[in-house]
Amino acid sequence: MIVKMADVYDNFLFYVKQSNETEIERCKTLASLIQKYKKDEWKDNIFNRISEIKRY
């Protein structure tokens, strides 16, 4: 899940630079799903980026 979240965040940053709203929305959806299904004991800092993606 950490690797997937890192991939989603990397994609998000790329699509923001490209102003690709469709793909940004996809990243938001994926971030929401990761947040929903990640286990509470997973404390890696990459999960802190979820809120950044969702707020965009």
mmCIF file as gemmi writes it, N, C-alpha and C atoms, coordinates in Angstrom:
data_model
loop_
_atom_site.group_PDB
_atom_site.id
_atom_site.type_symbol
_atom_site.label_atom_id
_atom_site.label_alt_id
_atom_site.label_comp_id
_atom_site.label_asym_id
_atom_site.label_entity_id
_atom_site.label_seq_id
_atom_site.pdbx_PDB_ins_code
_atom_site.Cartn_x
_atom_site.Cartn_y
_atom_site.Cartn_z
_atom_site.occupancy
_atom_site.B_iso_or_equiv
_atom_site.pdbx_formal_charge
_atom_site.auth_seq_id
_atom_site.auth_asym_id
_atom_site.pdbx_PDB_model_num
ATOM 1 N N . MET Axp A 1 ? 0.826 -1.188 0 1 0 ? 1 A 1
ATOM 2 C CA . MET Axp A 1 ? 0 0 0 1 0 ? 1 A 1
ATOM 3 C C . MET Axp A 1 ? 0.872 1.255 0 1 0 ? 1 A 1
ATOM 4 N N . ILE Axp A 2 ? 2.02 1.174 0.653 1 0 ? 2 A 1
ATOM 5 C CA . ILE Axp A 2 ? 2.939 2.321 0.678 1 0 ? 2 A 1
ATOM 6 C C . ILE Axp A 2 ? 3.414 2.637 -0.737 1 0 ? 2 A 1
ATOM 7 N N . VAL Axp A 3 ? 3.764 1.612 -1.49 1 0 ? 3 A 1
ATOM 8 C CA . VAL Axp A 3 ? 4.234 1.814 -2.863 1 0 ? 3 A 1
ATOM 9 C C . VAL Axp A 3 ? 3.118 2.392 -3.732 1 0 ? 3 A 1
ATOM 10 N N . LYS Axp A 4 ? 1.905 1.912 -3.571 1 0 ? 4 A 1
ATOM 11 C CA . LYS Axp A 4 ? 0.775 2.436 -4.344 1 0 ? 4 A 1
ATOM 12 C C . LYS Axp A 4 ? 0.525 3.9 -3.999 1 0 ? 4 A 1
ATOM 13 N N . MET Axp A 5 ? 0.592 4.236 -2.719 1 0 ? 5 A 1
ATOM 14 C CA . MET Axp A 5 ? 0.381 5.627 -2.311 1 0 ? 5 A 1
ATOM 15 C C . MET Axp A 5 ? 1.479 6.524 -2.885 1 0 ? 5 A 1
ATOM 16 N N . ALA Axp A 6 ? 2.703 6.053 -2.885 1 0 ? 6 A 1
ATOM 17 C CA . ALA Axp A 6 ? 3.799 6.834 -3.469 1 0 ? 6 A 1
ATOM 18 C C . ALA Axp A 6 ? 3.568 7.039 -4.966 1 0 ? 6 A 1
ATOM 19 N N . ASP Axp A 7 ? 3.068 6.027 -5.638 1 0 ? 7 A 1
ATOM 20 C CA . ASP Axp A 7 ? 2.758 6.127 -7.067 1 0 ? 7 A 1
ATOM 21 C C . ASP Axp A 7 ? 1.631 7.131 -7.313 1 0 ? 7 A 1
ATOM 22 N N . VAL Axp A 8 ? 0.586 7.077 -6.506 1 0 ? 8 A 1
ATOM 23 C CA . VAL Axp A 8 ? -0.538 8.005 -6.65 1 0 ? 8 A 1
ATOM 24 C C . VAL Axp A 8 ? -0.057 9.442 -6.418 1 0 ? 8 A 1
ATOM 25 N N . TYR Axp A 9 ? 0.764 9.642 -5.415 1 0 ? 9 A 1
ATOM 26 C CA . TYR Axp A 9 ? 1.263 10.989 -5.116 1 0 ? 9 A 1
ATOM 27 C C . TYR Axp A 9 ? 2.158 11.512 -6.245 1 0 ? 9 A 1
ATOM 28 N N . ASP Axp A 10 ? 3.016 10.663 -6.757 1 0 ? 10 A 1
ATOM 29 C CA . ASP Axp A 10 ? 3.878 11.046 -7.879 1 0 ? 10 A 1
ATOM 30 C C . ASP Axp A 10 ? 3.031 11.419 -9.098 1 0 ? 10 A 1
ATOM 31 N N . ASN Axp A 11 ? 2.033 10.609 -9.39 1 0 ? 11 A 1
ATOM 32 C CA . ASN Axp A 11 ? 1.121 10.909 -10.501 1 0 ? 11 A 1
ATOM 33 C C . ASN Axp A 11 ? 0.392 12.224 -10.264 1 0 ? 11 A 1
ATOM 34 N N . PHE Axp A 12 ? -0.066 12.429 -9.052 1 0 ? 12 A 1
ATOM 35 C CA . PHE Axp A 12 ? -0.767 13.654 -8.704 1 0 ? 12 A 1
ATOM 36 C C . PHE Axp A 12 ? 0.1 14.884 -8.99 1 0 ? 12 A 1
ATOM 37 N N . LEU Axp A 13 ? 1.332 14.86 -8.538 1 0 ? 13 A 1
ATOM 38 C CA . LEU Axp A 13 ? 2.231 15.997 -8.774 1 0 ? 13 A 1
ATOM 39 C C . LEU Axp A 13 ? 2.442 16.238 -10.27 1 0 ? 13 A 1
ATOM 40 N N . PHE Axp A 14 ? 2.582 15.171 -11.029 1 0 ? 14 A 1
ATOM 41 C CA . PHE Axp A 14 ? 2.753 15.294 -12.478 1 0 ? 14 A 1
ATOM 42 C C . PHE Axp A 14 ? 1.516 15.92 -13.122 1 0 ? 14 A 1
ATOM 43 N N . TYR Axp A 15 ? 0.342 15.42 -12.768 1 0 ? 15 A 1
ATOM 44 C CA . TYR Axp A 15 ? -0.888 15.91 -13.388 1 0 ? 15 A 1
ATOM 45 C C . TYR Axp A 15 ? -1.225 17.339 -12.969 1 0 ? 15 A 1
ATOM 46 N N . VAL Axp A 16 ? -0.82 17.737 -11.784 1 0 ? 16 A 1
ATOM 47 C CA . VAL Axp A 16 ? -1.007 19.137 -11.378 1 0 ? 16 A 1
ATOM 48 C C . VAL Axp A 16 ? -0.171 20.04 -12.28 1 0 ? 16 A 1
ATOM 49 N N . LYS Axp A 17 ? 1.065 19.642 -12.542 1 0 ? 17 A 1
ATOM 50 C CA . LYS Axp A 17 ? 1.916 20.43 -13.447 1 0 ? 17 A 1
ATOM 51 C C . LYS Axp A 17 ? 1.335 20.501 -14.852 1 0 ? 17 A 1
ATOM 52 N N . GLN Axp A 18 ? 0.651 19.439 -15.256 1 0 ? 18 A 1
ATOM 53 C CA . GLN Axp A 18 ? 0.054 19.379 -16.593 1 0 ? 18 A 1
ATOM 54 C C . GLN Axp A 18 ? -1.35 19.983 -16.633 1 0 ? 18 A 1
ATOM 55 N N . SER Axp A 19 ? -1.888 20.34 -15.489 1 0 ? 19 A 1
ATOM 56 C CA . SER Axp A 19 ? -3.258 20.851 -15.359 1 0 ? 19 A 1
ATOM 57 C C . SER Axp A 19 ? -4.286 19.88 -15.95 1 0 ? 19 A 1
ATOM 58 N N . ASN Axp A 20 ? -4.075 18.603 -15.71 1 0 ? 20 A 1
ATOM 59 C CA . ASN Axp A 20 ? -4.96 17.559 -16.218 1 0 ? 20 A 1
ATOM 60 C C . ASN Axp A 20 ? -5.993 17.221 -15.138 1 0 ? 20 A 1
ATOM 61 N N . GLU Axp A 21 ? -7.12 17.923 -15.184 1 0 ? 21 A 1
ATOM 62 C CA . GLU Axp A 21 ? -8.141 17.795 -14.144 1 0 ? 21 A 1
ATOM 63 C C . GLU Axp A 21 ? -8.731 16.39 -14.041 1 0 ? 21 A 1
ATOM 64 N N . THR Axp A 22 ? -8.9 15.721 -15.16 1 0 ? 22 A 1
ATOM 65 C CA . THR Axp A 22 ? -9.465 14.376 -15.149 1 0 ? 22 A 1
ATOM 66 C C . THR Axp A 22 ? -8.587 13.423 -14.347 1 0 ? 22 A 1
ATOM 67 N N . GLU Axp A 23 ? -7.298 13.475 -14.588 1 0 ? 23 A 1
ATOM 68 C CA . GLU Axp A 23 ? -6.379 12.579 -13.879 1 0 ? 23 A 1
ATOM 69 C C . GLU Axp A 23 ? -6.181 13.008 -12.421 1 0 ? 23 A 1
ATOM 70 N N . ILE Axp A 24 ? -6.284 14.296 -12.146 1 0 ? 24 A 1
ATOM 71 C CA . ILE Axp A 24 ? -6.216 14.76 -10.756 1 0 ? 24 A 1
ATOM 72 C C . ILE Axp A 24 ? -7.395 14.188 -9.975 1 0 ? 24 A 1
ATOM 73 N N . GLU Axp A 25 ? -8.564 14.193 -10.579 1 0 ? 25 A 1
ATOM 74 C CA . GLU Axp A 25 ? -9.736 13.614 -9.923 1 0 ? 25 A 1
ATOM 75 C C . GLU Axp A 25 ? -9.557 12.119 -9.687 1 0 ? 25 A 1
ATOM 76 N N . ARG Axp A 26 ? -8.914 11.438 -10.63 1 0 ? 26 A 1
ATOM 77 C CA . ARG Axp A 26 ? -8.639 10.004 -10.449 1 0 ? 26 A 1
ATOM 78 C C . ARG Axp A 26 ? -7.703 9.804 -9.257 1 0 ? 26 A 1
ATOM 79 N N . CYS Axp A 27 ? -6.698 10.653 -9.139 1 0 ? 27 A 1
ATOM 80 C CA . CYS Axp A 27 ? -5.773 10.567 -8.001 1 0 ? 27 A 1
ATOM 81 C C . CYS Axp A 27 ? -6.509 10.805 -6.681 1 0 ? 27 A 1
ATOM 82 N N . LYS Axp A 28 ? -7.451 11.73 -6.679 1 0 ? 28 A 1
ATOM 83 C CA . LYS Axp A 28 ? -8.249 11.986 -5.476 1 0 ? 28 A 1
ATOM 84 C C . LYS Axp A 28 ? -9.057 10.752 -5.099 1 0 ? 28 A 1
ATOM 85 N N . THR Axp A 29 ? -9.642 10.118 -6.097 1 0 ? 29 A 1
ATOM 86 C CA . THR Axp A 29 ? -10.421 8.906 -5.847 1 0 ? 29 A 1
ATOM 87 C C . THR Axp A 29 ? -9.54 7.8 -5.278 1 0 ? 29 A 1
ATOM 88 N N . LEU Axp A 30 ? -8.376 7.611 -5.87 1 0 ? 30 A 1
ATOM 89 C CA . LEU Axp A 30 ? -7.457 6.576 -5.387 1 0 ? 30 A 1
ATOM 90 C C . LEU Axp A 30 ? -6.961 6.89 -3.978 1 0 ? 30 A 1
ATOM 91 N N . ALA Axp A 31 ? -6.674 8.157 -3.7 1 0 ? 31 A 1
ATOM 92 C CA . ALA Axp A 31 ? -6.234 8.546 -2.358 1 0 ? 31 A 1
ATOM 93 C C . ALA Axp A 31 ? -7.332 8.26 -1.333 1 0 ? 31 A 1
ATOM 94 N N . SER Axp A 32 ? -8.569 8.53 -1.697 1 0 ? 32 A 1
ATOM 95 C CA . SER Axp A 32 ? -9.69 8.243 -0.797 1 0 ? 32 A 1
ATOM 96 C C . SER Axp A 32 ? -9.815 6.75 -0.523 1 0 ? 32 A 1
ATOM 97 N N . LEU Axp A 33 ? -9.631 5.946 -1.557 1 0 ? 33 A 1
ATOM 98 C CA . LEU Axp A 33 ? -9.695 4.488 -1.373 1 0 ? 33 A 1
ATOM 99 C C . LEU Axp A 33 ? -8.552 3.983 -0.504 1 0 ? 33 A 1
ATOM 100 N N . ILE Axp A 34 ? -7.366 4.526 -0.713 1 0 ? 34 A 1
ATOM 101 C CA . ILE Axp A 34 ? -6.224 4.129 0.12 1 0 ? 34 A 1
ATOM 102 C C . ILE Axp A 34 ? -6.501 4.488 1.577 1 0 ? 34 A 1
ATOM 103 N N . GLN Axp A 35 ? -7.026 5.687 1.798 1 0 ? 35 A 1
ATOM 104 C CA . GLN Axp A 35 ? -7.346 6.108 3.16 1 0 ? 35 A 1
ATOM 105 C C . GLN Axp A 35 ? -8.385 5.179 3.786 1 0 ? 35 A 1
ATOM 106 N N . LYS Axp A 36 ? -9.355 4.785 3.012 1 0 ? 36 A 1
ATOM 107 C CA . LYS Axp A 36 ? -10.429 3.918 3.511 1 0 ? 36 A 1
ATOM 108 C C . LYS Axp A 36 ? -9.911 2.531 3.893 1 0 ? 36 A 1
ATOM 109 N N . TYR Axp A 37 ? -9.009 1.977 3.103 1 0 ? 37 A 1
ATOM 110 C CA . TYR Axp A 37 ? -8.597 0.589 3.296 1 0 ? 37 A 1
ATOM 111 C C . TYR Axp A 37 ? -7.25 0.399 3.989 1 0 ? 37 A 1
ATOM 112 N N . LYS Axp A 38 ? -6.514 1.467 4.239 1 0 ? 38 A 1
ATOM 113 C CA . LYS Axp A 38 ? -5.225 1.295 4.919 1 0 ? 38 A 1
ATOM 114 C C . LYS Axp A 38 ? -5.464 0.95 6.383 1 0 ? 38 A 1
ATOM 115 N N . LYS Axp A 39 ? -4.557 0.2 6.929 1 0 ? 39 A 1
ATOM 116 C CA . LYS Axp A 39 ? -4.673 -0.199 8.326 1 0 ? 39 A 1
ATOM 117 C C . LYS Axp A 39 ? -4.15 0.927 9.217 1 0 ? 39 A 1
ATOM 118 N N . ASP Axp A 40 ? -4.777 1.106 10.364 1 0 ? 40 A 1
ATOM 119 C CA . ASP Axp A 40 ? -4.42 2.188 11.279 1 0 ? 40 A 1
ATOM 120 C C . ASP Axp A 40 ? -2.977 2.106 11.765 1 0 ? 40 A 1
ATOM 121 N N . GLU Axp A 41 ? -2.458 0.915 11.846 1 0 ? 41 A 1
ATOM 122 C CA . GLU Axp A 41 ? -1.089 0.771 12.352 1 0 ? 41 A 1
ATOM 123 C C . GLU Axp A 41 ? -0.027 1.148 11.315 1 0 ? 41 A 1
ATOM 124 N N . TRP Axp A 42 ? -0.43 1.377 10.094 1 0 ? 42 A 1
ATOM 125 C CA . TRP Axp A 42 ? 0.512 1.815 9.068 1 0 ? 42 A 1
ATOM 126 C C . TRP Axp A 42 ? 0.751 3.302 9.256 1 0 ? 42 A 1
ATOM 127 N N . LYS Axp A 43 ? 1.929 3.677 9.695 1 0 ? 43 A 1
ATOM 128 C CA . LYS Axp A 43 ? 2.221 5.058 10.068 1 0 ? 43 A 1
ATOM 129 C C . LYS Axp A 43 ? 3.214 5.744 9.135 1 0 ? 43 A 1
ATOM 130 N N . ASP Axp A 44 ? 3.481 5.186 7.984 1 0 ? 44 A 1
ATOM 131 C CA . ASP Axp A 44 ? 4.457 5.789 7.074 1 0 ? 44 A 1
ATOM 132 C C . ASP Axp A 44 ? 4.026 7.21 6.693 1 0 ? 44 A 1
ATOM 133 N N . ASN Axp A 45 ? 5 8.097 6.573 1 0 ? 45 A 1
ATOM 134 C CA . ASN Axp A 45 ? 4.722 9.505 6.269 1 0 ? 45 A 1
ATOM 135 C C . ASN Axp A 45 ? 4.041 9.715 4.925 1 0 ? 45 A 1
ATOM 136 N N . ILE Axp A 46 ? 4.17 8.796 3.998 1 0 ? 46 A 1
ATOM 137 C CA . ILE Axp A 46 ? 3.547 8.967 2.684 1 0 ? 46 A 1
ATOM 138 C C . ILE Axp A 46 ? 2.026 9.089 2.82 1 0 ? 46 A 1
ATOM 139 N N . PHE Axp A 47 ? 1.455 8.476 3.834 1 0 ? 47 A 1
ATOM 140 C CA . PHE Axp A 47 ? 0.008 8.549 4.016 1 0 ? 47 A 1
ATOM 141 C C . PHE Axp A 47 ? -0.448 9.951 4.43 1 0 ? 47 A 1
ATOM 142 N N . ASN Axp A 48 ? 0.473 10.785 4.907 1 0 ? 48 A 1
ATOM 143 C CA . ASN Axp A 48 ? 0.129 12.17 5.233 1 0 ? 48 A 1
ATOM 144 C C . ASN Axp A 48 ? -0.192 12.972 3.977 1 0 ? 48 A 1
ATOM 145 N N . ARG Axp A 49 ? 0.202 12.493 2.825 1 0 ? 49 A 1
ATOM 146 C CA . ARG Axp A 49 ? -0.042 13.181 1.555 1 0 ? 49 A 1
ATOM 147 C C . ARG Axp A 49 ? -1.481 13.013 1.068 1 0 ? 49 A 1
ATOM 148 N N . ILE Axp A 50 ? -2.222 12.091 1.657 1 0 ? 50 A 1
ATOM 149 C CA . ILE Axp A 50 ? -3.606 11.87 1.25 1 0 ? 50 A 1
ATOM 150 C C . ILE Axp A 50 ? -4.407 13.152 1.37 1 0 ? 50 A 1
ATOM 151 N N . SER Axp A 51 ? -4.269 13.827 2.505 1 0 ? 51 A 1
ATOM 152 C CA . SER Axp A 51 ? -5.053 15.045 2.708 1 0 ? 51 A 1
ATOM 153 C C . SER Axp A 51 ? -4.656 16.133 1.718 1 0 ? 51 A 1
ATOM 154 N N . GLU Axp A 52 ? -3.387 16.198 1.353 1 0 ? 52 A 1
ATOM 155 C CA . GLU Axp A 52 ? -2.926 17.171 0.354 1 0 ? 52 A 1
ATOM 156 C C . GLU Axp A 52 ? -3.614 16.928 -0.988 1 0 ? 52 A 1
ATOM 157 N N . ILE Axp A 53 ? -3.704 15.683 -1.377 1 0 ? 53 A 1
ATOM 158 C CA . ILE Axp A 53 ? -4.344 15.34 -2.648 1 0 ? 53 A 1
ATOM 159 C C . ILE Axp A 53 ? -5.836 15.651 -2.593 1 0 ? 53 A 1
ATOM 160 N N . LYS Axp A 54 ? -6.491 15.253 -1.517 1 0 ? 54 A 1
ATOM 161 C CA . LYS Axp A 54 ? -7.936 15.435 -1.416 1 0 ? 54 A 1
ATOM 162 C C . LYS Axp A 54 ? -8.337 16.903 -1.336 1 0 ? 54 A 1
ATOM 163 N N . ARG Axp A 55 ? -7.473 17.753 -0.764 1 0 ? 55 A 1
ATOM 164 C CA . ARG Axp A 55 ? -7.775 19.191 -0.646 1 0 ? 55 A 1
ATOM 165 C C . ARG Axp A 55 ? -7.634 19.943 -1.958 1 0 ? 55 A 1
ATOM 166 N N . TYR Axp A 56 ? -6.886 19.391 -2.908 1 0 ? 56 A 1
ATOM 167 C CA . TYR Axp A 56 ? -6.595 20.117 -4.142 1 0 ? 56 A 1
ATOM 168 C C . TYR Axp A 56 ? -7.843 20.421 -4.943 1 0 ? 56 A 1
